[in-house]
Amino acid sequence: KLKEFGISKNDQVVGSVFRFVMEKRPFLWIKTAKEILLEFPNIHFVLIGGGGLFEAVKLEIQNENLSERIHLVGQTNLVKLWLDRMDLFLMTSKIEGLPNVLIEAQGFGVPVISTNAGGAKETFIDGLTGKLVTNPDSSSIAKEVIEKLFNEAWLKNASIKSIENAREKFDKNAMFNNLCNIYDNL
Protein backbone atom coordinates (compact mmCIF):
# COMPACT_ATOMS: atom_id res chain seq x y z
CA LYS A 1 0.00 0.00 0.00
CA LEU A 2 2.83 2.42 0.83
CA LYS A 3 4.47 1.89 -2.55
CA GLU A 4 1.14 2.60 -4.22
CA PHE A 5 1.50 6.17 -2.92
CA GLY A 6 5.20 6.43 -3.78
CA ILE A 7 6.30 6.39 -0.13
CA SER A 8 9.70 4.77 0.42
CA LYS A 9 11.11 3.54 3.73
CA ASN A 10 13.32 6.63 4.04
CA ASP A 11 10.59 9.22 3.43
CA GLN A 12 9.23 11.33 6.26
CA VAL A 13 5.51 10.87 6.84
CA VAL A 14 3.06 13.07 8.72
CA GLY A 15 -0.39 11.60 9.03
CA SER A 16 -3.79 11.66 10.64
CA VAL A 17 -6.90 9.56 11.08
CA PHE A 18 -10.25 11.33 11.29
CA ARG A 19 -13.78 11.72 9.99
CA PHE A 20 -13.90 14.25 7.18
CA VAL A 21 -16.22 16.75 8.87
CA MET A 22 -15.85 20.47 9.62
CA GLU A 23 -15.10 19.92 13.35
CA LYS A 24 -11.89 18.14 12.37
CA ARG A 25 -10.82 21.07 10.15
CA PRO A 26 -9.50 19.02 7.21
CA PHE A 27 -8.90 22.17 5.16
CA LEU A 28 -6.67 23.60 7.91
CA TRP A 29 -4.80 20.27 7.87
CA ILE A 30 -4.27 20.58 4.10
CA LYS A 31 -3.27 24.26 4.33
CA THR A 32 -0.71 23.34 7.00
CA ALA A 33 0.68 20.53 4.85
CA LYS A 34 0.89 22.91 1.87
CA GLU A 35 2.89 25.45 3.89
CA ILE A 36 5.31 22.75 5.00
CA LEU A 37 5.65 21.41 1.46
CA LEU A 38 6.62 24.85 0.15
CA GLU A 39 9.73 24.64 2.32
CA PHE A 40 10.23 20.85 2.41
CA PRO A 41 8.78 19.34 -0.78
CA ASN A 42 9.84 15.74 -0.06
CA ILE A 43 7.61 15.07 2.96
CA HIS A 44 4.57 12.82 2.52
CA PHE A 45 1.25 13.55 4.22
CA VAL A 46 -1.32 10.80 4.73
CA LEU A 47 -4.99 11.21 5.61
CA ILE A 48 -7.00 8.18 6.66
CA GLY A 49 -10.76 8.19 7.04
CA GLY A 50 -13.98 9.06 5.30
CA GLY A 51 -16.97 11.29 5.77
CA GLY A 52 -19.07 14.00 4.22
CA LEU A 53 -16.15 16.22 3.22
CA PHE A 54 -14.00 13.47 1.68
CA GLU A 55 -14.72 14.46 -1.93
CA ALA A 56 -14.27 18.19 -1.19
CA VAL A 57 -10.92 17.45 0.48
CA LYS A 58 -9.88 15.32 -2.50
CA LEU A 59 -10.81 18.14 -4.87
CA GLU A 60 -8.89 20.70 -2.76
CA ILE A 61 -5.76 18.53 -2.86
CA GLN A 62 -6.08 18.13 -6.63
CA ASN A 63 -6.72 21.86 -7.18
CA GLU A 64 -3.61 22.72 -5.17
CA ASN A 65 -1.54 20.18 -7.21
CA LEU A 66 -0.62 18.31 -4.02
CA SER A 67 -1.76 14.80 -4.98
CA GLU A 68 1.83 13.56 -5.16
CA ARG A 69 2.45 14.55 -1.53
CA ILE A 70 -0.90 14.50 0.28
CA HIS A 71 -2.36 11.01 0.04
CA LEU A 72 -5.97 10.14 0.78
CA VAL A 73 -6.18 6.55 1.96
CA GLY A 74 -9.91 6.57 2.68
CA GLN A 75 -11.45 4.20 5.20
CA THR A 76 -9.29 1.18 5.90
CA ASN A 77 -8.75 -1.64 8.36
CA LEU A 78 -5.00 -1.13 7.98
CA VAL A 79 -4.71 1.84 10.35
CA LYS A 80 -1.93 0.14 12.35
CA LEU A 81 0.13 -0.27 9.16
CA TRP A 82 -0.15 3.46 8.53
CA LEU A 83 0.53 4.46 12.14
CA ASP A 84 3.64 2.28 12.12
CA ARG A 85 4.88 4.29 9.14
CA MET A 86 4.15 7.79 10.49
CA ASP A 87 6.89 9.96 11.96
CA LEU A 88 4.36 12.45 13.38
CA PHE A 89 0.61 12.46 13.91
CA LEU A 90 -1.14 15.78 13.25
CA MET A 91 -4.58 16.67 14.57
CA THR A 92 -6.17 20.03 13.68
CA SER A 93 -9.59 19.58 15.28
CA LYS A 94 -11.71 22.45 16.55
CA ILE A 95 -13.90 20.27 18.78
CA GLU A 96 -13.03 16.99 20.52
CA GLY A 97 -13.92 15.04 23.62
CA LEU A 98 -10.97 12.94 24.73
CA PRO A 99 -9.43 12.10 21.35
CA ASN A 100 -8.69 8.38 21.39
CA VAL A 101 -6.78 8.74 18.15
CA LEU A 102 -4.03 10.68 19.95
CA ILE A 103 -3.77 7.95 22.56
CA GLU A 104 -3.69 5.25 19.87
CA ALA A 105 -1.02 7.07 17.86
CA GLN A 106 1.20 7.33 20.94
CA GLY A 107 0.51 3.70 21.77
CA PHE A 108 2.19 2.85 18.47
CA GLY A 109 5.08 5.20 19.18
CA VAL A 110 3.93 8.12 17.05
CA PRO A 111 4.45 11.53 18.68
CA VAL A 112 1.56 13.94 18.19
CA ILE A 113 1.01 17.58 17.33
CA SER A 114 -2.45 18.84 18.13
CA THR A 115 -4.57 21.92 18.34
CA ASN A 116 -6.07 22.69 21.74
CA ALA A 117 -9.38 20.90 21.19
CA GLY A 118 -11.31 19.37 24.08
CA GLY A 119 -9.20 16.94 26.08
CA ALA A 120 -6.39 16.70 23.50
CA LYS A 121 -3.80 18.14 25.89
CA GLU A 122 -4.67 15.47 28.46
CA THR A 123 -3.55 12.70 26.12
CA PHE A 124 0.12 13.65 25.73
CA ILE A 125 2.96 15.31 27.60
CA ASP A 126 3.50 18.68 25.95
CA GLY A 127 7.05 18.98 24.69
CA LEU A 128 7.89 15.35 25.49
CA THR A 129 5.44 13.08 23.62
CA GLY A 130 3.83 15.78 21.53
CA LYS A 131 3.20 19.45 21.09
CA LEU A 132 0.09 21.48 21.81
CA VAL A 133 -0.49 24.31 19.35
CA THR A 134 -2.57 26.98 21.05
CA ASN A 135 -2.79 29.25 18.01
CA PRO A 136 -4.82 27.21 15.47
CA ASP A 137 -3.54 28.79 12.27
CA SER A 138 -1.64 26.93 9.57
CA SER A 139 1.61 28.87 10.05
CA SER A 140 1.81 28.14 13.78
CA ILE A 141 0.99 24.48 13.25
CA ALA A 142 3.45 24.16 10.34
CA LYS A 143 6.22 25.71 12.45
CA GLU A 144 5.71 23.09 15.18
CA VAL A 145 5.58 20.21 12.69
CA ILE A 146 8.82 21.34 11.04
CA GLU A 147 10.54 21.92 14.39
CA LYS A 148 9.68 18.43 15.66
CA LEU A 149 9.97 16.50 12.37
CA PHE A 150 13.54 17.62 11.78
CA ASN A 151 14.73 17.05 15.33
CA GLU A 152 15.84 13.43 15.09
CA ALA A 153 16.78 13.12 18.77
CA TRP A 154 13.41 14.54 19.86
CA LEU A 155 11.51 12.22 17.50
CA LYS A 156 13.33 9.14 18.74
CA ASN A 157 12.85 10.00 22.42
CA ALA A 158 9.25 11.14 21.88
CA SER A 159 8.45 7.85 20.18
CA ILE A 160 9.67 5.84 23.17
CA LYS A 161 8.02 8.16 25.71
CA SER A 162 4.75 8.14 23.70
CA ILE A 163 4.38 4.40 24.13
CA GLU A 164 5.11 4.71 27.87
CA ASN A 165 2.66 7.61 28.26
CA ALA A 166 -0.18 5.86 26.46
CA ARG A 167 0.25 2.71 28.50
CA GLU A 168 0.75 4.42 31.88
CA LYS A 169 -2.22 6.76 31.56
CA PHE A 170 -4.66 4.87 29.38
CA ASP A 171 -4.27 1.11 29.68
CA LYS A 172 -7.30 -0.67 31.15
CA ASN A 173 -5.79 -0.96 34.64
CA ALA A 174 -4.91 2.74 34.79
CA MET A 175 -8.38 3.67 33.55
CA PHE A 176 -10.01 1.35 36.10
CA ASN A 177 -7.93 2.79 38.95
CA ASN A 178 -8.75 6.36 37.86
CA LEU A 179 -12.45 5.54 37.81
CA CYS A 180 -12.23 3.94 41.28
CA ASN A 181 -10.47 7.04 42.60
CA ILE A 182 -13.24 9.25 41.23
CA TYR A 183 -15.91 7.16 42.98
CA ASP A 184 -13.89 7.03 46.21
CA ASN A 185 -13.65 10.83 46.23
CA LEU A 186 -17.39 11.33 45.74
C-alpha positions as CSV (number, residue, x, y, z in Angstrom):
1,K,0.0,0.0,0.0
2,L,2.8,2.4,0.8
3,K,4.5,1.9,-2.6
4,E,1.1,2.6,-4.2
5,F,1.5,6.2,-2.9
6,G,5.2,6.4,-3.8
7,I,6.3,6.4,-0.1
8,S,9.7,4.8,0.4
9,K,11.1,3.5,3.7
10,N,13.3,6.6,4.0
11,D,10.6,9.2,3.4
12,Q,9.2,11.3,6.3
13,V,5.5,10.9,6.8
14,V,3.1,13.1,8.7
15,G,-0.4,11.6,9.0
16,S,-3.8,11.7,10.6
17,V,-6.9,9.6,11.1
18,F,-10.2,11.3,11.3
19,R,-13.8,11.7,10.0
20,F,-13.9,14.2,7.2
21,V,-16.2,16.8,8.9
22,M,-15.9,20.5,9.6
23,E,-15.1,19.9,13.3
24,K,-11.9,18.1,12.4
25,R,-10.8,21.1,10.1
26,P,-9.5,19.0,7.2
27,F,-8.9,22.2,5.2
28,L,-6.7,23.6,7.9
29,W,-4.8,20.3,7.9
30,I,-4.3,20.6,4.1
31,K,-3.3,24.3,4.3
32,T,-0.7,23.3,7.0
33,A,0.7,20.5,4.8
34,K,0.9,22.9,1.9
35,E,2.9,25.5,3.9
36,I,5.3,22.8,5.0
37,L,5.7,21.4,1.5
38,L,6.6,24.9,0.2
39,E,9.7,24.6,2.3
40,F,10.2,20.9,2.4
41,P,8.8,19.3,-0.8
42,N,9.8,15.7,-0.1
43,I,7.6,15.1,3.0
44,H,4.6,12.8,2.5
45,F,1.3,13.5,4.2
46,V,-1.3,10.8,4.7
47,L,-5.0,11.2,5.6
48,I,-7.0,8.2,6.7
49,G,-10.8,8.2,7.0
50,G,-14.0,9.1,5.3
51,G,-17.0,11.3,5.8
52,G,-19.1,14.0,4.2
53,L,-16.1,16.2,3.2
54,F,-14.0,13.5,1.7
55,E,-14.7,14.5,-1.9
56,A,-14.3,18.2,-1.2
57,V,-10.9,17.4,0.5
58,K,-9.9,15.3,-2.5
59,L,-10.8,18.1,-4.9
60,E,-8.9,20.7,-2.8
61,I,-5.8,18.5,-2.9
62,Q,-6.1,18.1,-6.6
63,N,-6.7,21.9,-7.2
64,E,-3.6,22.7,-5.2
65,N,-1.5,20.2,-7.2
66,L,-0.6,18.3,-4.0
67,S,-1.8,14.8,-5.0
68,E,1.8,13.6,-5.2
69,R,2.5,14.6,-1.5
70,I,-0.9,14.5,0.3
71,H,-2.4,11.0,0.0
72,L,-6.0,10.1,0.8
73,V,-6.2,6.6,2.0
74,G,-9.9,6.6,2.7
75,Q,-11.4,4.2,5.2
76,T,-9.3,1.2,5.9
77,N,-8.8,-1.6,8.4
78,L,-5.0,-1.1,8.0
79,V,-4.7,1.8,10.3
80,K,-1.9,0.1,12.3
81,L,0.1,-0.3,9.2
82,W,-0.2,3.5,8.5
83,L,0.5,4.5,12.1
84,D,3.6,2.3,12.1
85,R,4.9,4.3,9.1
86,M,4.2,7.8,10.5
87,D,6.9,10.0,12.0
88,L,4.4,12.4,13.4
89,F,0.6,12.5,13.9
90,L,-1.1,15.8,13.3
91,M,-4.6,16.7,14.6
92,T,-6.2,20.0,13.7
93,S,-9.6,19.6,15.3
94,K,-11.7,22.4,16.6
95,I,-13.9,20.3,18.8
96,E,-13.0,17.0,20.5
97,G,-13.9,15.0,23.6
98,L,-11.0,12.9,24.7
99,P,-9.4,12.1,21.3
100,N,-8.7,8.4,21.4
101,V,-6.8,8.7,18.2
102,L,-4.0,10.7,20.0
103,I,-3.8,7.9,22.6
104,E,-3.7,5.3,19.9
105,A,-1.0,7.1,17.9
106,Q,1.2,7.3,20.9
107,G,0.5,3.7,21.8
108,F,2.2,2.8,18.5
109,G,5.1,5.2,19.2
110,V,3.9,8.1,17.1
111,P,4.4,11.5,18.7
112,V,1.6,13.9,18.2
113,I,1.0,17.6,17.3
114,S,-2.4,18.8,18.1
115,T,-4.6,21.9,18.3
116,N,-6.1,22.7,21.7
117,A,-9.4,20.9,21.2
118,G,-11.3,19.4,24.1
119,G,-9.2,16.9,26.1
120,A,-6.4,16.7,23.5
121,K,-3.8,18.1,25.9
122,E,-4.7,15.5,28.5
123,T,-3.5,12.7,26.1
124,F,0.1,13.6,25.7
125,I,3.0,15.3,27.6
126,D,3.5,18.7,26.0
127,G,7.0,19.0,24.7
128,L,7.9,15.3,25.5
129,T,5.4,13.1,23.6
130,G,3.8,15.8,21.5
131,K,3.2,19.4,21.1
132,L,0.1,21.5,21.8
133,V,-0.5,24.3,19.3
134,T,-2.6,27.0,21.0
135,N,-2.8,29.2,18.0
136,P,-4.8,27.2,15.5
137,D,-3.5,28.8,12.3
138,S,-1.6,26.9,9.6
139,S,1.6,28.9,10.0
140,S,1.8,28.1,13.8
141,I,1.0,24.5,13.2
142,A,3.5,24.2,10.3
143,K,6.2,25.7,12.5
144,E,5.7,23.1,15.2
145,V,5.6,20.2,12.7
146,I,8.8,21.3,11.0
147,E,10.5,21.9,14.4
148,K,9.7,18.4,15.7
149,L,10.0,16.5,12.4
150,F,13.5,17.6,11.8
151,N,14.7,17.1,15.3
152,E,15.8,13.4,15.1
153,A,16.8,13.1,18.8
154,W,13.4,14.5,19.9
155,L,11.5,12.2,17.5
156,K,13.3,9.1,18.7
157,N,12.9,10.0,22.4
158,A,9.2,11.1,21.9
159,S,8.4,7.8,20.2
160,I,9.7,5.8,23.2
161,K,8.0,8.2,25.7
162,S,4.8,8.1,23.7
163,I,4.4,4.4,24.1
164,E,5.1,4.7,27.9
165,N,2.7,7.6,28.3
166,A,-0.2,5.9,26.5
167,R,0.2,2.7,28.5
168,E,0.8,4.4,31.9
169,K,-2.2,6.8,31.6
170,F,-4.7,4.9,29.4
171,D,-4.3,1.1,29.7
172,K,-7.3,-0.7,31.1
173,N,-5.8,-1.0,34.6
174,A,-4.9,2.7,34.8
175,M,-8.4,3.7,33.6
176,F,-10.0,1.3,36.1
177,N,-7.9,2.8,38.9
178,N,-8.7,6.4,37.9
179,L,-12.5,5.5,37.8
180,C,-12.2,3.9,41.3
181,N,-10.5,7.0,42.6
182,I,-13.2,9.3,41.2
183,Y,-15.9,7.2,43.0
184,D,-13.9,7.0,46.2
185,N,-13.7,10.8,46.2
186,L,-17.4,11.3,45.7
